[in-house]
């Protein structure tokens, strides 16, 4: 069973009966930092709900370089792309910190979304928001210099920390992690930071 407050934030229009129905369908587990939830080309079995911790969604190049697409804070759904098309993942999802994550079987969640179309619209809004984020990230990589991208990223990360409003939740990022978020090399980030 998952925390109803998280579900309410993700699915604000669900009535209490639907919230109770959905809440009962999730299995909650704790995962250590570094845990891989899914890899590219895997058929997804589950959709995940991050309740505590941070998860990064990233792509790997053929040479093994990582490009971080998103850093997720609670409450966040991930693995939602398994709901459409072939159900395979095209990204990696990795715990950046120790995490509490709820998971729901893909088919069970699809059945729920069929019964509650308002929840399906909420998932579509989430996917649309992530698409806009990816489009902005692509535009930044194409049109901004590394120092500009780094400055924008640091402001975004600082905004995330302020929203959490708990200094104990501040996460330190390595130069490598920052580089992976803006599509450059660690050495370039180190040089840009002075």
VENTAQUI-V733598 format. One record per pair of residues at least 12 apart in sequence whose C-alpha atoms are under 7 Angstrom apart, sorted by the first residue. I is the first residue (numbers start at 1). GAP is how many residues later the second one is. D is the distance in Angstrom with one decimal. If there is no record, write none. Layout:
I,GAP,D / I,GAP,D
This chain:
1,22,5.4 / 1,23,4.9 / 1,24,6.5 / 1,25,5.1 / 1,26,5.8 / 1,27,6.5 / 2,21,5.3 / 2,24,5.9 / 2,26,6.5 / 2,100,6.4 / 4,15,6.9 / 4,19,6.4 / 6,69,5.5 / 11,108,5.9 / 11,111,6.1 / 13,105,6.8 / 14,105,7.0 / 25,79,6.4 / 26,76,5.7 / 26,77,5.4 / 26,78,4.9 / 27,75,5.3 / 27,76,5.3 / 27,77,6.5 / 28,72,7.0 / 28,73,5.7 / 28,74,4.1 / 28,75,6.4 / 29,71,5.8 / 29,72,5.6 / 29,73,6.3 / 30,69,5.6 / 30,70,4.5 / 30,71,6.3 / 31,67,5.7 / 31,68,5.2 / 31,69,6.4 / 32,63,7.0 / 32,65,6.7 / 32,66,4.4 / 32,67,6.4 / 33,62,4.9 / 33,63,5.1 / 33,64,4.2 / 33,65,4.6 / 34,60,5.9 / 34,61,5.1 / 34,62,6.0 / 35,59,5.6 / 35,60,5.3 / 36,57,5.8 / 36,58,4.5 / 36,59,6.6 / 37,56,5.3 / 37,57,5.9 / 38,54,5.5 / 38,55,5.5 / 39,50,6.6 / 39,52,6.0 / 39,53,4.4 / 39,54,6.9 / 40,49,4.9 / 40,50,4.4 / 40,51,4.9 / 40,52,5.9 / 41,47,5.4 / 41,48,5.3 / 41,49,5.9 / 42,46,5.3 / 42,47,5.6 / 43,44,5.6 / 43,45,4.1 / 43,46,6.4 / 44,38,5.3 / 44,43,5.7 / 44,44,5.5 / 44,45,6.3 / 45,60,5.9 / 45,61,5.5 / 46,33,6.9 / 46,57,6.0 / 46,58,5.4 / 46,59,4.5 / 46,60,4.8 / 47,31,6.1 / 47,32,4.8 / 47,33,5.5 / 47,56,5.7 / 47,57,5.5 / 47,58,6.5 / 47,59,5.9 / 48,29,5.5 / 48,30,5.2 / 48,31,6.0 / 48,53,6.5 / 48,54,5.7 / 48,55,4.4 / 48,56,6.5 / 49,26,6.7 / 49,27,5.6 / 49,28,4.5 / 49,29,6.4 / 49,52,5.5 / 49,53,5.0 / 49,54,6.1 / 50,24,5.3 / 50,25,5.4 / 50,26,5.2 / 50,27,6.3 / 50,50,6.4 / 50,51,4.6 / 50,52,6.5 / 51,23,5.0 / 51,24,5.3 / 51,49,5.4 / 51,50,5.5 / 52,22,5.7 / 52,47,5.2 / 52,48,4.9 / 52,49,7.0 / 53,20,6.7 / 53,21,6.9 / 53,44,5.5 / 53,45,5.8 / 53,46,4.4 / 53,47,6.7 / 54,17,6.8 / 54,18,5.5 / 54,19,5.2 / 54,41,6.1 / 54,42,5.4 / 54,43,5.6 / 54,45,6.7 / 55,16,5.8 / 55,17,5.1 / 55,38,6.6 / 55,39,5.5 / 55,40,4.4 / 55,41,5.3 / 56,12,6.7 / 56,14,5.7 / 56,15,4.4 / 56,16,6.0 / 56,37,5.7 / 56,38,5.4 / 56,39,6.5 / 56,40,6.4 / 57,12,5.6 / 57,13,5.1 / 57,14,6.4 / 57,34,6.5 / 57,35,5.6 / 57,36,4.6 / 57,37,6.7 / 58,12,7.0 / 58,33,5.6 / 58,34,5.2 / 58,35,6.5 / 59,32,5.1 / 59,33,6.1 / 66,114,5.8 / 67,113,4.7 / 67,114,5.9 / 67,116,5.9 / 68,112,5.3 / 68,113,4.6 / 69,65,6.9 / 69,112,6.6 / 83,23,6.6 / 83,27,6.8 / 141,41,6.9 / 141,42,6.8 / 147,45,5.9 / 149,33,6.3 / 150,32,6.8 / 175,14,6.1 / 175,15,6.3
